[in-house]
Amino acid sequence: MRKNVAQKIIESHMVEGRPVQGQEIRIRIDRTLLQDTAGAPAMLEFEALGIDRVRAEQCAQYVDDNLLQTDSKNVDDHRYPQSACAKFGIYFNPPGNGISHQAHMGRFGVPGKTLLETGKRQGGFDGTTGANQEHGASRTGGG
């Protein structure tokens, strides 16, 4: 039976289980995309778990909704993610460089890769979640 792109990507990234509908599987994640304040808790978890560096081949933190303001409140919010990114080997994209999904696809999009993304909205997905699927990557939300 012929397989679609999603099936091929999942099968090539299988770690545990069988790709059968309704069954849990474990796949290898190639890339991650962290957004705004959802990335900070992830990095706090890395610290709590004693993780020195991220293991995915490419990880990025974007600040696209929490933009710079006239006071220092948001700048202070950006200091921790920026320093944590340097510590863990994560690419930091500061505010004003575009919407994370489109910026990520343009800079790092590679067909056939898996992408795990932190979510900003309930359920881990927002209105642009399909953006990285346009180039044949498998995108999964976690929020």
C-alpha positions in Angstrom: 0.0 0.0 0.0 1.3 3.5 -0.9 2.1 5.8 2.0 1.5 9.5 2.3 4.2 12.0 3.5 3.0 12.0 7.1 3.2 8.2 7.3 6.7 8.1 5.8 7.9 10.8 8.3 6.4 9.0 11.3 7.8 5.6 10.2 11.3 7.1 9.6 11.3 8.6 13.1 9.8 5.7 15.1 11.5 4.9 18.4 8.8 2.7 20.0 5.5 1.2 19.0 3.8 0.5 15.7 2.2 3.2 13.5 -1.3 1.8 13.9 -4.3 4.2 14.2 -5.3 4.5 17.8 -2.0 3.1 19.2 0.5 5.2 21.1 3.9 5.6 19.6 7.2 7.3 20.4 9.0 9.2 17.7 12.3 11.0 17.5 11.9 14.8 17.5 14.4 16.6 15.2 13.5 20.2 16.0 11.6 22.3 18.5 10.0 25.7 18.4 9.4 27.6 21.7 7.2 30.7 21.8 7.1 33.7 24.0 6.5 32.9 27.6 5.7 29.2 26.9 9.4 28.7 26.4 10.5 29.9 29.8 8.7 27.1 31.7 10.4 24.5 29.4 13.8 26.0 30.2 13.0 26.0 33.9 12.2 22.3 33.5 15.6 21.7 31.7 17.3 23.3 34.7 15.3 21.2 37.2 16.1 18.0 35.3 19.8 18.9 35.1 19.9 19.0 31.3 23.1 20.7 30.0 22.2 21.1 26.4 19.1 20.3 24.2 19.4 17.0 22.3 17.3 17.8 19.3 19.3 18.8 16.2 17.8 22.3 16.2 15.8 24.3 18.7 14.6 27.8 18.6 12.9 30.3 21.0 10.8 33.1 19.4 9.5 36.2 21.0 6.7 37.3 18.6 3.7 38.3 20.8 5.4 39.7 23.9 6.9 42.7 22.1 9.0 45.5 23.4 7.1 48.3 25.3 8.0 51.8 26.4 8.9 50.5 29.9 11.3 47.8 31.0 8.8 45.1 31.9 8.9 43.1 28.7 12.6 43.6 28.3 13.0 42.0 31.7 10.8 39.1 30.6 13.1 38.5 27.6 16.3 38.3 29.6 15.8 34.9 31.1 14.8 33.1 27.8 17.8 34.8 26.1 20.3 33.7 28.7 18.7 30.2 29.0 18.9 29.8 25.2 22.6 30.5 25.3 23.1 28.0 28.1 21.1 25.2 26.5 22.2 25.7 22.8 18.9 27.1 21.6 18.6 29.8 18.9 17.0 32.9 20.3 14.9 35.1 18.0 14.2 38.5 19.7 11.1 40.5 19.3 10.5 42.4 16.0 11.8 39.6 13.7 8.5 38.3 12.5 5.9 35.7 13.4 7.5 32.5 14.8 5.9 30.0 12.4 6.8 31.8 9.3 10.2 32.9 10.5 11.0 29.4 11.6 9.9 27.8 8.3 11.9 30.4 6.4 15.1 30.0 8.4 15.0 26.3 9.5 12.4 24.5 7.4 13.6 21.1 6.1 11.3 18.6 4.5 11.0 15.3 6.3 11.8 16.5 9.8 9.7 16.4 12.9 8.9 19.6 14.8 7.6 19.9 18.4 6.2 23.2 19.3 5.1 24.7 22.6 1.6 26.2 22.4 0.3 29.6 23.3 -3.3 28.8 23.1 -5.4 26.2 25.0 -4.7 22.8 23.5 -1.3 23.8 22.3 -2.3 25.1 18.9 -3.0 28.5 17.4 -4.2 29.9 14.1 -0.8 29.3 12.3 0.0 25.8 13.4 -0.2 24.4 9.9 2.6 26.7 8.6 5.4 24.2 9.0 3.4 21.4 7.4 3.5 23.3 4.1 7.1 22.2 3.5 6.5 18.5 4.3 7.5 18.4 7.9 5.5 16.7 10.7 4.5 19.3 13.2 3.1 18.4 16.7 2.0 20.8 19.4 2.5 20.5 23.1 1.1 23.1 25.4 
